[in-house]
Amino acid sequence: QVQLVESGGGLVQAGGSLRLSCVVSGSIFSIGVMAWHRQAPGKQREVVATITRGGATNYADSVKGRFAISRDNAKNTVYLEMNKLKSEDTAVYYCKANILGIDYWGQGTQVTASS
């Protein structure tokens, strides 16, 4: 009964910022890699950022320098700080967590950056 719940999405003007959160609950032994993906209308889902349990990060080229992924292992939570948002960042953002080799997904949260 692992569940991931995202929050923090919304509508902002281009150039603004948002902070997404994803809390993992349920029967958890240990959470491995956590990630944020996004999917815009008519496009494939793409990885935005990943973070290992130890804190090593990777970012899509399109968000490098603007987004920052972090996690709090004690709280089973992963965050995505999004700065200088662009209209092309508009998408549904999904949280993913790997637990004992299985990927779990949240339901997604809408992020809209208007210009």
N, C-alpha and C positions, 0 to 999 in steps of 0.2 A: 504493500500500500504506500509506496513512495509517491510523493507528490511534490511538484515544483510550482510555485506561484510567483509570477512576475508582478511588479508594480512600478509605478513611476513614469509610465508613458503619458503622452499628451500632445497637445498642439503648441508649438512655439514658433516664433519668427526666425527666419534664417539669421544665423549669427548667435542665437541663443544657446542655452545649455539645458540638459536634462540628466538626471541620475536614475538609472534603472536598478532595481533590486530583485533578487530571486532567492526565495527561501525554500530550502529542501526540508521536508518533514516525512515522517514515517519510520519504517524499520531500516536503519542505516548502520552499517558497520564502519565504512570509511568511504569518503568521496574522493575519487581521483580527479581527472581533468574536468574542469568546468568551462563552459563556453557560452558565448552569445552568437546567435545566428540571426539573419534577417531575411525577409522575403517581401519584395515589392510586387505590386500587381503585374502579372504577365511575365515575371522573371523567376528564375530558379532561386531556391534558398541558398544563401551563401554564408560562410563563416565570417564573422566580424572580428572576434577576438577569442583567444583561449588562454587558460591559466592552469598550471599544474598545482598540485597540492603544496609544493614547495615555493610557489610564487613565480615560476618562469612564465613569461607571457609571449604571445605572438599576435600580430595584428594584420588585418587586410591592408594592402597598400593604400586603399582609398580613405582609411581612417587614421593612419599613422600620424601622430603628432596632435590629434584632436580628441581621440577617445582613450580612456584608460580603464582597464579591467583590474579588479582586485577581489579579494575574498577574505572572509573571516571564518576560519575553520571551526572555531568554537561555536559560532552561530549558524553553521551550515548555510552560509549565505554568500552569493557572488554579486558583484556590483559592476555596473558599466557607467562610467562618467563620460558624458558626451558633451563636447564643447564645440563652439563655432559650427553649429549644425548647418547643413546645406539642404536644399530641397531634395537632392538626390539621396539623402539619408532617410527619406520617408519610406517606411516599411513597417511590417509587423516584426517585432523583435522577440525571439524565442530563446529561452534559457535551456541549457543542456547540462546534465551531470552524469558522469560515469560512476556507477556503484557496482563493485565486484564484477567488472567487465560488461555491464549492461548500461546502455544509454537510456536516460529518462529525459523527457521533454516537458516543458511547461506549455500552457495554452497560448501564450503569446500576449504581447501588449503593443498597442498601436503607437507609433511615433510619427508625428507629422511636423515637418519644418516648412513653413510657408514663406514665400518671397513676395 
